Amino acid sequence: MKSARTLNAQRRIESTVGYTFLAPSLIALFLFLIAPIFLIIWLSFHEWNLLGPITFVGFDNYEWLFSNSTLWRSLGITILFVALVIPIQTCLGLLVAFAMRRNLPGTVWLRVLILMPWVSAPLAVGVIWRWILGYSDGILNQLLGQRIDWLNDPSLALPAVATVAVWQSVGYVALFFYAGLEAIDPQVYDAAMLDGAGPIRTLWSVTLPLLRPTMFFVLATGVISSFQVFDIAYALTPNGGPRGTTDVIAGRIYYEAFEKFSVGHASVMALILMLILVLITVGQQQYFARRTSYAN
């Protein structure tokens, strides 16, 4: 039998080897995730125009934040955008996942088509849809036989951006719902049928409860990405859109930092956005943790 000293030495070697393999990932995690957070916190107490010296201003940026209505207006627009996108893309993603699971003719092509928007660059998607939704020569208006100013009408701009965002992300949502449906044991459905459960009852009492882990992941990532939307909104409706109706918070952070050259103000906004996303994600995790069932 090996002595205790030999076992301890072997464990140290294994730990060293393990941490050596983890080192590149840990370094990348620190450089691209942890370090930027501390940098933003530090910049939030300073003023910098990207060219001149960095000046310490204390809590002035925070005082500006709470006395300025710009952030809160952008935050309200972003919340409205999330409220438009998340329910629609979740329901459509689930429906598409059911269609994919039925293996009907053309299902393979359906999978390819719904994933193409997701893997496309958001800025490129925005440019294409800006052409589709054009007022005078847009394809959509030509098909409808009307001239509707989708992107310059204050009442239509945000729903138009939300529609494009749903179109791009529904394939991503469907992919994970499809994986979740495939993971459910068919015997569970057999038991439900023996108990006399119909399709609606089976969906409500069997499928949806067993999809809660997937639902949590889809909602958490969807909310985070929707709160951080910028590329599509910028490509479709630059400079905040008509009357600022698409001035989402990520765009406002960009404008403060790279157009107004106020990095301190942008850093405070970024911290507020990060705090909101952390609170929402933790709240979702607590909600689903008490209601999650796992299929064996």
C-alpha positions in Angstrom: 0.0 0.0 0.0 1.1 3.6 -0.7 2.3 5.6 2.3 0.5 8.8 3.3 3.5 10.9 2.1 3.3 9.3 -1.3 -0.5 9.8 -1.6 -0.1 13.5 -0.6 2.7 14.0 -3.2 0.6 12.4 -5.8 -2.4 14.6 -5.0 -0.1 17.7 -5.2 1.1 16.6 -8.6 -2.4 16.0 -9.8 -3.5 19.4 -8.4 -0.6 21.1 -10.1 -1.4 19.5 -13.4 -5.0 20.4 -13.1 -4.4 24.1 -12.3 -1.9 24.2 -15.1 -4.6 23.2 -17.6 -7.0 25.6 -16.0 -4.5 28.5 -16.0 -5.3 29.8 -19.5 -9.0 29.9 -18.8 -8.5 31.5 -15.4 -6.2 34.2 -16.9 -8.7 34.9 -19.6 -11.5 35.1 -17.0 -9.5 37.6 -15.0 -8.4 39.7 -18.0 -11.7 39.9 -19.8 -14.3 39.6 -17.1 -13.1 40.4 -13.6 -10.5 43.1 -14.4 -12.9 45.2 -16.6 -15.4 45.2 -13.7 -12.9 46.7 -11.3 -11.7 49.1 -14.1 -15.3 50.4 -14.6 -15.8 50.8 -10.8 -12.5 52.8 -10.7 -13.5 54.9 -13.7 -16.9 55.7 -12.2 -15.1 57.9 -9.7 -13.1 59.7 -12.3 -13.7 61.9 -15.4 -12.0 61.1 -18.7 -12.6 62.2 -22.3 -10.4 59.3 -23.7 -7.7 61.8 -24.7 -6.8 64.0 -21.8 -5.7 63.2 -18.2 -8.0 61.2 -15.9 -9.4 63.3 -13.1 -10.7 62.1 -9.8 -14.2 63.5 -9.2 -15.4 61.4 -6.3 -19.1 60.8 -6.3 -19.9 63.6 -8.8 -20.7 61.0 -11.5 -23.2 59.3 -9.2 -24.8 62.6 -8.3 -25.1 63.4 -12.0 -26.7 60.0 -12.5 -29.5 60.5 -10.0 -30.2 64.1 -11.1 -30.3 63.3 -14.8 -33.4 61.8 -16.4 -31.5 60.4 -19.4 -30.5 57.1 -17.9 -34.0 56.5 -16.4 -35.7 57.2 -19.7 -33.3 54.8 -21.5 -33.9 52.2 -18.8 -37.6 52.5 -19.2 -37.3 52.1 -23.0 -35.1 49.0 -22.4 -37.6 47.5 -20.0 -40.4 48.0 -22.5 -38.1 46.4 -25.2 -37.5 43.4 -22.9 -41.2 43.1 -22.2 -41.9 43.0 -26.0 -39.1 40.5 -26.9 -38.9 37.9 -24.1 -42.5 36.6 -24.1 -42.8 36.4 -27.9 -39.4 34.8 -28.5 -40.0 32.3 -25.7 -43.4 31.2 -27.0 -42.3 31.1 -30.6 -39.1 29.2 -29.7 -41.1 26.6 -27.8 -43.5 26.2 -30.8 -40.6 25.8 -33.2 -39.0 23.3 -30.9 -42.2 21.2 -30.9 -42.3 21.4 -34.7 -38.6 20.3 -35.0 -39.3 17.4 -32.7 -42.1 16.0 -34.9 -39.6 15.2 -37.6 -41.9 16.4 -40.4 -40.7 16.6 -44.0 -38.3 19.6 -44.3 -37.5 19.6 -40.6 -33.7 19.5 -41.3 -34.0 22.6 -43.5 -36.2 24.3 -40.8 -33.4 23.8 -38.3 -30.9 25.3 -40.7 -33.1 28.3 -41.5 -34.0 29.2 -38.0 -30.4 29.1 -36.9 -29.0 31.3 -39.7 -30.2 34.6 -38.2 -28.8 33.7 -34.8 -25.3 33.0 -36.2 -25.4 36.2 -38.3 -23.7 39.4 -37.1 -26.4 41.6 -35.4 -25.1 44.7 -37.2 -25.4 43.0 -40.6 -28.9 41.8 -39.7 -29.9 45.3 -38.8 -28.6 46.7 -42.1 -30.6 44.1 -44.0 -33.8 44.7 -42.1 -33.3 48.5 -42.5 -33.5 47.8 -46.2 -36.5 45.5 -45.8 -38.4 48.1 -43.7 -37.4 51.1 -45.9 -40.1 53.7 -46.3 -40.0 54.2 -50.1 -38.3 51.1 -51.5 -38.6 48.6 -48.7 -39.7 45.1 -49.6 -42.3 44.9 -46.8 -44.1 48.1 -47.9 -44.1 46.9 -51.5 -45.7 43.7 -50.5 -48.3 45.6 -48.4 -48.9 48.1 -51.1 -48.6 50.9 -48.5 -45.9 53.3 -47.4 -45.5 52.8 -43.6 -42.5 54.5 -42.0 -41.6 51.6 -39.7 -38.3 53.1 -38.5 -39.1 56.8 -38.3 -42.5 56.7 -36.7 -42.1 57.0 -32.9 -45.0 54.6 -32.3 -43.6 51.9 -34.6 -39.8 52.2 -34.2 -39.4 50.2 -31.0 -41.8 47.4 -32.0 -39.9 47.1 -35.3 -36.6 46.8 -33.5 -38.1 44.2 -31.1 -39.6 42.2 -34.0 -36.1 42.0 -35.7 -34.6 41.0 -32.4 -37.2 38.2 -32.0 -36.6 37.0 -35.5 -32.9 36.8 -34.9 -33.0 35.0 -31.5 -36.0 32.6 -31.9 -33.7 29.9 -33.4 -31.4 30.1 -30.4 -34.3 29.7 -28.0 -35.8 26.8 -30.1 -32.5 25.0 -30.1 -32.4 24.8 -26.3 -36.0 24.0 -26.0 -35.5 21.2 -28.5 -32.6 19.8 -26.4 -34.8 20.0 -23.3 -37.7 18.2 -24.9 -35.3 15.4 -26.1 -34.0 15.0 -22.6 -37.5 14.1 -21.2 -38.0 10.4 -20.7 -40.7 9.1 -23.0 -42.0 6.8 -20.2 -43.2 10.0 -18.4 -45.6 10.6 -21.3 -46.6 7.0 -21.4 -47.6 7.2 -17.7 -49.5 10.4 -18.3 -51.5 8.7 -21.1 -52.3 5.8 -18.9 -53.6 8.3 -16.3 -55.9 9.7 -19.0 -54.1 13.0 -19.5 -54.9 14.8 -22.8 -52.5 16.8 -24.9 -53.1 20.1 -23.1 -53.0 18.5 -19.7 -49.8 16.7 -20.6 -48.2 20.0 -21.8 -49.2 21.9 -18.7 -48.6 19.2 -16.1 -45.7 17.2 -17.6 -43.8 19.0 -20.4 -43.6 22.5 -19.0 -42.6 21.5 -15.4 -39.8 19.3 -16.8 -38.7 22.1 -19.0 -38.1 24.5 -16.1 -34.3 24.1 -16.1 -34.2 24.9 -19.8 -36.8 27.7 -19.3 -34.6 29.3 -16.6 -31.6 29.2 -18.9 -33.5 30.6 -21.9 -35.1 33.4 -19.8 -31.9 34.3 -18.0 -29.8 34.6 -21.1 -32.6 36.2 -23.1 -33.2 38.9 -20.5 -29.4 39.6 -20.3 -29.0 39.9 -24.0 -32.2 42.0 -24.4 -31.0 44.4 -21.7 -27.7 44.7 -23.6 -29.2 45.1 -27.0 -27.3 47.7 -29.1 -26.2 46.5 -32.5 -29.7 46.0 -34.0 -31.1 49.2 -32.4 -28.1 51.2 -33.7 -28.3 49.7 -37.2 -32.1 50.2 -37.6 -32.5 53.5 -35.7 -29.3 55.4 -35.2 -28.9 58.0 -32.5 -31.8 56.7 -30.4 -34.4 56.6 -33.1 -37.3 59.0 -33.7 -37.7 61.2 -30.6 -35.4 58.9 -28.7 -37.9 56.1 -28.7 -35.2 53.4 -29.2 -32.6 55.0 -27.0 -31.9 51.7 -25.1 -29.5 51.8 -22.1 -26.6 50.0 -23.9 -26.8 52.6 -26.7 -26.9 55.4 -24.1 -23.7 54.1 -22.5 -22.1 54.0 -26.0 -23.2 57.6 -26.8 -22.0 58.9 -23.4 -18.5 57.3 -23.8 -17.8 57.7 -27.5 -19.8 60.7 -28.6 -19.9 62.9 -25.5 -16.5 61.5 -24.4 -17.7 61.2 -20.8 -16.3 57.9 -19.7 -17.1 58.5 -16.1 -20.8 58.9 -16.8 -20.8 55.8 -19.0 -19.1 53.8 -16.3 -21.7 54.6 -13.8 -24.5 53.7 -16.2 -22.7 50.4 -17.0 -22.5 49.6 -13.2 -26.2 50.3 -12.8 -27.0 48.0 -15.8 -24.8 45.3 -14.3 -26.5 45.6 -10.9 -29.9 45.3 -12.5 -29.0 42.2 -14.5 -27.5 40.6 -11.4 -30.6 41.2 -9.4 -32.9 39.9 -12.1 -30.8 36.8 -12.7 -30.6 36.0 -8.9 -34.4 36.6 -8.7 -35.0 34.2 -11.6 -32.7 31.6 -10.1 -34.5 31.8 -6.7 -37.9 31.5 -8.4 -37.0 28.4 -10.6 -34.9 26.7 -7.8 -38.1 26.1 -5.8 -40.1 25.0 -8.8 -37.8 22.8 -10.8 -38.2 19.1 -11.5 -35.7 17.0 -13.2 -36.5 14.0 -15.4 -34.4 10.9 -14.9 
